[in-house]
Amino acid sequence: MQDVASAPTATGGGVPGLAEMVWVNAQQDPTAVQFVRPAPVSRAWPARRSVRGGDLPVTCEQFRDDVLALARGFIAAGVEPGDRVGLMSRTRYEWTLIDYALWTIGAVTVPIYDTSSGEQLQWILADCGAVGCVVETAGHAELLAGVRDGLPGLRQAWQIDAGDLIALAGQGRDVDQAQVDERRTRVSGGDVATIVYTSGTTGPPKGCVLTHRNIYCDVTAATAVLPELLHPGASTVLFLPLAHAFARLIQVGIVQARATMVHSADTTSVRDQLRTHRPTFILAVPRVFEKMHIRARQEAHDARRGGLFALADRVAVRYSRAMDTQAGPGVTLRLARLAFDALVYRQVRAALGGRCDLAIVGGAPLGERLAHFFRGAGVTILEGYGLTETSPALSLNLPSAMRIGTVGRPLPGVQVRIAGGEVLARGDVVFPGYWNNPDATHAAFTGDGWLRTGDLGSLDDDGFLRITGRKKEIIVTAAGENVAPTAVEEAIRAHPLISQCMLVGDGRPYISALVTIDPPAWARWRASHGHPSADVADLRDDPELREEVQTVVDRANQTVSKAERVKTFRILPRDLTEADGELTPTLKIRRDVVQAHYTADIDALYRGH
């Protein structure tokens, strides 16, 4: 058994409600820009002045006034302390506004992914007993209307794009501000702030209850150890869904640190938003950086500079690895890095806006080589670890204490233990349990109060945590070999032709892989191989295509033991998608869904055995 703990920066007692900081900011620095509403500014919530097609800054004072106006509206609508209100929307200013307005009056926000199905929407609203629900679009409103008969407790619904928030604020004009202040100051750390339904890769979603204390302690710990990231003057473009606890942590951190956030609802315009707003840091899931690297390599290849990029790639990795040695990078390596900075690395940083030298990733493992490349290129990616059940961050690499390949040391106030190979956690950031599900809550904790994360890991002598796999994802072959699939899947997915990779082989004689082809890479591949209009489904058994994928698999096999090697693979006819339920909103594979969809392909891999 291994243990490591870090002293807390905030204690559980005397923790204020999360909305309190909105009032503090408005009083202490009213003109500081807290948010930026990108052009064209939505008419779903009014702007105070004409922006002539430009972006609209929202100061701390203006945000407080907006929160106050909407909080009055919710009170007028009969929302009481402790009431649950669903929120189904993309990442936008109104999402944050609604969140803080509900917290101000002691209500509970229940985030719902904007891509959720009607069945998922009904399950969440029914399970939490929501009295109201805010949706974004007419499509969402139609989805809600289709399941409304099964939600007898749902009294009201509001649509953002229909101007319902403006009307709601209008209803609240007669509500005395003193009533809002009384509600706000009555909120304490032990009150429920939100119920976040896990998008998990297996089973129906469970509602993770997070209190104001849980989130406050997590954010306070993160801002204490990351002054380089979260401080007045810092800025980020948030494009991850706010329904995910990882993005929510940054939202609260921005308010707590009085930094600036740009909401980016349109994921297709993220590159433009980064160049326009030039953030000082970003947060993302690892797949975003994988695609950035692949895109940079492909653009270099298209410009007939593929060889140059390959050399720059190797130099960046070597430079970063040398940074972890006592001697550091030598003179020759420093000169090579300087030369490639002008030729390659500046363009990589320019894709992030040119000012971003720090990033945080979470939600899935980040490949070591990729982390070394970006650090060598001038963008340090801080990999962290946590779960929705832990508010969500448990550990994080820091610029001053970083070990690539690990997920860092525990945050202040967090205790981590390894027992039987599983990562256990304890501290004020750990949730009290699942909503309306005592059996699941009981199963989530050990007898002495440690949270079972379900992840496998180890702690080194310096307290850095390394995640080695997920208990539920371990493949046990017919020979009894235990295989953690993540490392091999990452190595295969790193190739520009590959979009997704999932290992199979539970109870089978050997490990196999299901592979999908990246759509943009496919367009180039088929054109260069004389098949300009062919789909993947037409050519997935093509000898040339299989030979190229086999080369990728062979290279990945060299990095693992014999038992973990992929013996054969099957190219699937299309990419995995969130719409088909095969990916979570953070792009993790839902293995049970993929196995159900491609049973015949999996059986074909073992035919004759």
GISULGI-V252736 format. One record per backbone hydrogen bond with DSSP energy under -0.5 kcal/mol. NH is the residue of the N-H (numbers start at 1). CO is the residue of the C=O. Records with the same first field share a line. If there is no record, write none. Layout:
BEGIN
NH=CO / CO
END
This chain:
BEGIN
2=418
4=416
6=414
15=12
17=187
20=17
21=18
22=19
23=19 / 20
24=20
25=21
26=22
27=23
28=24
29=25
32=29
34=32 / 58
35=58
36=261
37=56
38=36 / 263
45=42
54=51
56=37
57=55
58=35
59=57
60=32
61=30
63=59
64=60
65=61
66=62
67=63
68=64
69=65
70=66
71=67
72=68
73=69
74=70
75=71
76=72
77=73
78=75
79=74
82=106
83=80
85=108
86=132
87=110
88=134
89=87 / 112
92=90
95=92
96=92
97=93
98=94
99=95
100=96
101=97
102=98
103=99
104=100
105=101
106=103
107=102
108=83
109=193
110=85
111=109
112=87
116=113
121=117
122=118
123=119
124=120
125=121
126=122
127=123
128=124
129=125
130=125
131=84
132=84
133=156
134=86
135=133 / 158
136=88
141=137
142=138
143=139
144=140
145=141
146=142
147=143 / 144
148=144 / 145
150=147
151=148
154=151
155=131 / 153
156=131
158=133
160=135 / 158
161=136
162=159
163=160
164=159
167=163
168=164
169=165
170=166
171=167
172=168
173=170
174=171
175=172
176=174
179=176
180=176
181=177
182=178
183=179
184=180
185=181
186=182
187=183 / 184
189=15
191=188
193=210
194=210
195=109
196=194 / 208
197=111 / 195
198=196 / 206
208=196 / 206
209=207 / 433
210=194 / 208
212=191
213=189
215=211
216=212
217=213
218=214
219=215
220=216
221=217
222=218
223=219
224=220
225=221
226=222
229=226
230=226
231=229
233=258
234=231
236=260
238=236 / 262
239=237
244=241
248=244
249=245
250=246
251=247
252=248
253=249
254=250
255=251
256=252
257=253
258=254
259=254
260=234
261=34
262=236
263=36 / 261
264=238
265=263
267=265
269=266
270=267
273=269
274=270
275=271
276=272
277=273
278=274
280=235
281=235
282=358
284=360
288=285
289=285 / 286
290=286
291=287
292=288
293=289
294=290
295=291
296=292
297=293
298=294
299=295
300=296
301=297
302=298
303=299
304=301
305=300
309=305
310=306
311=307
312=308
313=309
314=310
315=311
316=312
317=313
318=314
319=315
320=316
321=317
322=318
323=319
324=320 / 321
325=322
334=330
335=331
336=332
337=333
338=334
339=335
340=336
341=337
342=338
343=339
344=340
345=340
346=341
347=344
348=344
349=345
350=346
351=347
352=349
353=350
354=349
357=280 / 355
358=280
359=380
360=282
361=382
362=284
371=367
372=368
373=369
374=370
375=371
376=372
377=373
378=375
379=374
380=357 / 378
381=379
382=359 / 380
383=381
384=361
385=395
387=392
390=387
391=388
392=387
394=385
395=385
396=409
397=383
398=401
401=398
405=406
406=403
407=465
409=396
411=394
413=6
414=411
415=426
416=4
417=424
418=2
419=417 / 422
422=419
423=455
424=417 / 422
425=451
426=415
430=427
431=389
432=209
433=209
435=207
437=434
441=437
442=438
443=439
444=440 / 441
445=441 / 442
446=450
449=446
451=425
452=444
453=423 / 451
456=469
457=421
458=466
460=464
463=460
465=408
466=458
468=456 / 466
469=456
471=454
473=470
474=470 / 471
475=483
476=474
477=475 / 481
478=508
480=477
483=475 / 481
485=483
489=485
490=486
491=487
492=488
493=489
494=490
495=492
498=495
499=516
500=516
502=514
504=512
507=476
508=505
511=565
512=504
513=568
514=502
515=513 / 570
516=500
518=497
522=518
523=519
524=520
525=521
526=522
527=523
528=524
529=525
530=527
531=526
534=531
537=573
538=535
539=535 / 536
540=536
542=539
546=542
547=543
548=544
549=545
550=546
551=547
552=548
553=549
554=550
555=551
556=552
557=553
558=554
559=556
560=557
564=561
565=561 / 562
567=511 / 565
568=511
570=513
572=515 / 570
581=578
582=577
583=577
584=588
587=584
590=582
591=589
592=201
594=590
595=591
596=592
597=593
598=594
599=596
602=598
603=599
604=600
605=601 / 602
606=602 / 603
607=604
609=606
END
